[in-house]
Amino acid sequence: MKIAEAQKLIADCYGEKDRNRGVDGTFMYFVEEVGELATSLREESDEECSSEFADVIAWLFSLASLKGIDIEEAFKKKYSLCGGCGSSPCTCKTKP
């Protein structure tokens, strides 16, 4: 599945609820899921982490859709090349 397809899937399923909740409310759910991911990375199995990663992405897609942003296009535009050296893969001589 491409990123744009996944974003559309989430928008089709949850878009009305997201619009009713608004950006601020949806952002709070996103932050909550990031916290759950942080906990699972420290304490849970890989299976639980997998579920939390999926939740974080779903809420991120919801936020982007509410703002009218195509995440796939935004990601390609920003990360096709390294922002420092302009290469892919990165050839920067700086520390990670």
C-alpha positions in Angstrom: 0.0 0.0 0.0 1.3 3.4 -0.8 1.3 6.2 1.7 -1.4 8.1 -0.1 -3.6 5.0 -0.2 -3.2 4.5 3.5 -4.0 8.2 4.2 -7.1 7.9 2.1 -8.2 4.7 3.9 -8.0 6.5 7.2 -9.8 9.6 5.9 -12.6 7.5 4.4 -13.1 5.5 7.6 -12.6 8.3 10.2 -12.8 11.6 8.3 -16.2 12.7 9.6 -15.3 12.0 13.2 -11.9 13.8 12.7 -13.6 16.8 11.2 -16.1 16.9 14.1 -13.3 16.6 16.6 -11.2 19.2 14.9 -7.4 19.6 14.6 -6.8 20.3 18.3 -8.8 17.3 19.5 -7.3 15.0 16.9 -3.8 16.3 17.8 -4.4 15.3 21.4 -5.3 11.7 20.4 -2.1 11.7 18.3 0.0 12.8 21.2 -1.6 10.2 23.4 -0.7 7.5 20.9 2.9 8.7 20.7 3.0 8.3 24.5 1.7 4.8 24.2 4.3 4.0 21.6 7.0 5.3 24.0 5.8 3.1 26.7 5.6 0.0 24.4 9.1 0.6 23.2 10.4 0.3 26.8 8.1 -2.3 28.2 6.2 -4.3 25.5 6.7 -7.0 22.9 7.4 -6.3 19.3 3.8 -7.2 18.5 2.5 -4.5 20.9 5.0 -2.0 19.5 3.8 -2.8 16.0 0.2 -2.0 17.0 1.3 1.3 18.5 3.3 2.3 15.5 0.2 1.7 13.4 -1.9 3.9 15.7 0.6 6.7 15.6 0.6 6.7 11.8 -3.2 6.5 11.6 -3.6 9.6 13.8 -0.8 11.4 11.8 -2.7 10.7 8.6 -5.9 12.0 10.2 -4.2 15.3 11.2 -2.6 15.7 7.7 -6.0 15.1 6.0 -7.6 17.7 8.3 -5.0 20.2 7.2 -5.3 19.2 3.5 -1.8 17.9 3.4 -0.8 14.9 1.2 1.8 13.2 3.4 3.3 11.1 0.6 4.0 14.3 -1.5 5.2 16.2 1.6 7.6 13.4 2.5 9.0 13.0 -1.0 9.5 16.7 -1.2 11.3 17.0 2.1 13.3 13.7 2.2 14.2 12.7 -1.4 17.6 14.1 -0.8 19.6 14.9 2.4 18.9 18.5 3.6 22.5 19.0 4.5 24.5 17.6 1.5 21.8 17.3 -1.1 22.7 13.6 -1.8 21.0 10.3 -1.4 22.3 8.5 0.4 23.6 11.2 2.7 27.3 11.9 2.5 27.5 14.5 5.2 30.6 14.5 7.2 28.9 15.5 10.5 27.9 13.4 13.4 24.6 11.5 13.2 
